């Protein structure tokens, strides 16, 4: 199916990793982070939905956002690096003291 599709991921209270976003067939996506407990945040990618890995650039440096307390968008340029993965999850550097709902938008097609 072509077009725009919004959705949500969740991080359980006491956890630091979200549910997975299935990227198979996706051509673009952005993630909108809610208020988070202070720390950093990054995406981790998977080829099979079970084994997840940090994304590194050529230096190799792990690609990490300084989250502060959240409330920002992971832009499409950052997210585009993960389109070669079948799945991604949001991972924070600290366990969250409350459940978090993370919004995203995806686009299928050209």
MIDREN-596505 format. One record per atom (N, C-alpha, C): x, y, z. Coordinates in steps of 0.001 Angstrom, whole numbers, padded with zeros to 6 digits, always signed. Example, Ala and Ser with C-alpha at 12.3 -4.5 7.8 and 13.67 -1.06 7.14 Angstrom:
# MIDREN-596505
+013190-005690+007800+012300-004500+007800+013200-003300+007800+012850-002250+007080+013670-001060+007140+012900+000030+007870
//
This chain:
# MIDREN-596505
+000841-001173+000000+000000+000000+000000+000890+001240+000000+000581+002193-000867+001331+003436-000983+000781+004495-000061+001652+005385+000398+001172+006532+001135+001709+006673+002534+001167+007680+003184+001555+008106+004524+000823+007267+005554+001537+006852+006601+000900+006081+007671+001507+006464+009016+000701+007014+009931+001194+007298+011279+001081+006052+012159+001823+006039+013245+001730+004940+014196+002423+005296+015490+002453+004343+016415+003107+004565+017703+003975+003372+018087+005015+003680+018842+005863+002697+019520+005721+002970+021006+006103+002024+021833+006007+002270+023273+007257+001779+023990+007606+002514+025035+008648+002093+025977+007941+001887+027311+008056+000711+027868+007422+000413+029155+008147+001129+030282+007431+001457+031321+008042+002033+032518+009101+001064+033039+010282+001574+033369+011368+000734+033862+012233+000142+032766+011926+000464+031513+012678-000060+030372+013355+001081+029635+014261+000730+028725+014923+001761+027924+014833+001496+026421+014051+000501+026011+013960+000146+024599+012503+000045+024176+012199+000617+023011+010819+000633+022517+010447-000663+021816+009186-000761+021515+008723-001795+020596+009353-001500+019237+009223-002413+018290+009908-002294+017000+009023-001671+015928+009666-000920+015049+009025-000377+013863+009493-001204+012674+008553-001793+011955+008844-002612+010781+009086-001690+009590+010292-001707+009050+010656-000822+007944+010576-001496+006577+010174-002750+006522+010139-003429+005232+009142-002731+004306+009626-002250+003170+008789-001560+002206+008644-000068+002450+009278+000457+003498+009188+001878+003836+010254+002647+003045+009888+003807+002499+010857+004637+001784+011274+005874+002580+010551+006215+003638+010863+007383+004464+010168+007225+005805+010809+007695+006886+010138+007742+008179+010769+008797+009066+009994+009309+010002+010466+010223+011043+009865+009780+012370+010585+010051+013442+010137+009663+014778+010014+010919+015637+008894+011024+016358+008592+012172+017205+008677+011720+018664+009700+012190+019361+009941+011730+020724+009175+012569+021739+008559+011912+022711+007855+012625+023778+008845+013078+024841+008332+013582+025945+009167+013865+027108+009804+012562+027568+011105+012605+027816+011868+011435+028257+012638+011785+029514+013033+010771+030272+013969+010996+031359+015306+011388+030729+016039+012302+031358+017272+012853+030799+018234+011749+030384+018946+011990+029306+019919+011039+028793+020057+011196+027296+020593+010188+026653+020713+010204+025203+019726+009206+024608+019506+009343+023314+018597+008449+022614+019174+008140+021237+018940+006920+020781+019417+006512+019460+018476+005470+018898+018612+005213+017631+017911+004102+017007+018873+002933+016918+018341+001740+017077+019118+000524+016855+018412-000259+015767+019187-000902+014903+018618-001577+013743+018762-003083+013806+017868-003772+013075+017860-005226+013051+017544-005734+011646+018129-006859+011300+017812-007518+010036+016719-008570+010210+016467-008993+011467+015532-010095+011689+014478-009838+012771+014518-008675+013427+013561-008370+014481+013930-008957+015830+015060-009635+015919+015520-010249+017164+016860-009689+017608+017791-009600+016690+019141-009111+016979+019245-007656+016551+019544-006758+017504+019612-005318+017240+021027-004811+017440+021402-003818+016610+022768-003293+016606+022749-001771+016521+023788-001143+017095+023976+000292+016947+024326+000605+015497+023896+001764+015004+024308+002262+013703+025540+003130+013926+026591+002889+013134+027817+003674+013248+028087+004384+011932+028770+005523+012025+029226+006165+010800+030602+005603+010449+031273+006185+009496+032537+005637+009005+033716+005817+009963+033554+006577+011070+034706+006870+011928+035211+005738+012829+034619+004814+013397+033200+004546+013618+032695+005165+014920+031715+005978+014822+031063+006595+015971+029593+006184+015948+029074+005748+017095+027659+005395+017194+026840+006665+017041+025801+006613+016211+024961+007782+015946+023962+007951+017079+024162+008983+017906+023374+009205+019113+022863+010649+019136+021616+010824+019553+021061+012147+019813+021209+012423+021295+021596+013624+021679+021534+014044+023075+020095+014410+023364+019378+013597+024098+017938+013797+024227+017567+014901+025191+018424+015173+026171+017971+016080+027218+016736+015473+027847+015588+016091+027619+014340+015532+028150+013334+015268+027033+013820+015014+025837+012938+014643+024731+012269+015832+024071+011077+015573+023545+010286+016572+022835+010983+017091+021587+011411+016186+020715+011978+016586+019433+011709+015513+018382+012005+015864+017141+011802+014955+016008+013161+014425+015564+013247+013108+015378+014407+012529+014697+014131+012715+013216+014897+013560+012561+014581+013941+011187+014820+012815+010192+014273+013012+009016+014344+012006+007966+015759+011684+007528+016690+012667+007558+018069+012394+007159+018716+011393+008102+018507+011567+009410+019040+010609+010387+018359+009250+010200+017047+009267+010113+016290+008020+010003+016606+007267+008710+016909+007993+007622+017189+007355+006333+018363+006385+006409+019271+006614+007342+020413+005703+007496+019965+004289+007874+018753+004162+008392+018271+002868+008876+017389+002136+007864+017165+002720+006677+016260+002100+005715+016789+000769+005188+018067+000482+005375+018611-000822+005025+018306-001890+006061+017734-001504+007190+017357-002435+008257+015904-002859+008065+015577-004044+008528+014188-004511+008468+013362-003930+009616+014005-003667+010747+013316-003164+011940+014221-002158+012651+013610-001209+013357+014350-000318+014256+013605-000218+015582+014366+000094+016610+013816+000406+017922+014465+001691+018416+013755+002425+019272+014314+003583+019959+014907+003078+021270+016144+003495+021540+016799+003069+022782+017319+004300+023507+016973+004418+024798+017454+005524+025619+018573+005024+026531+019401+005965+026996+020539+005571+027839+020137+005298+029281+018910+005668+029651+018421+005413+031009+017035+004774+030936+016717+003957+031937+015367+003402+032017+014375+004533+032263+013225+004452+031642+012200+005480+031775+011387+005245+033044+011075+006310+033775+010344+006191+035035+008841+006122+034827+008412+006275+033574+006989+006151+033225+006918+005579+031813+005792+004988+031464+005597+004487+030104+005649+005657+029127+006228+005439+027953+006357+006486+026929+005719+005999+025632+004982+006889+024986+004422+006614+023665+005162+007479+022662+005725+006837+021657+006520+007510+020634+005733+007474+019330+005513+008622+018745+004800+008693+017472+005784+008635+016316+005332+008061+015210+006145+008065+013990+005239+008217+012786+005848+008588+011673+005157+008579+010382+006053+007831+009403+005427+007068+008536+006149+006356+007487+005546+006729+006137+006324+006502+005107+005854+006710+003739+006267+005519+002912+005319+004946+002192+005599+003857+001258+005388+004392-000145+006300+004079-001029+006159+004511-002409+007144+005602-002735+006958+006185-003897+007891+007213-004365+007310+008596-004224
//
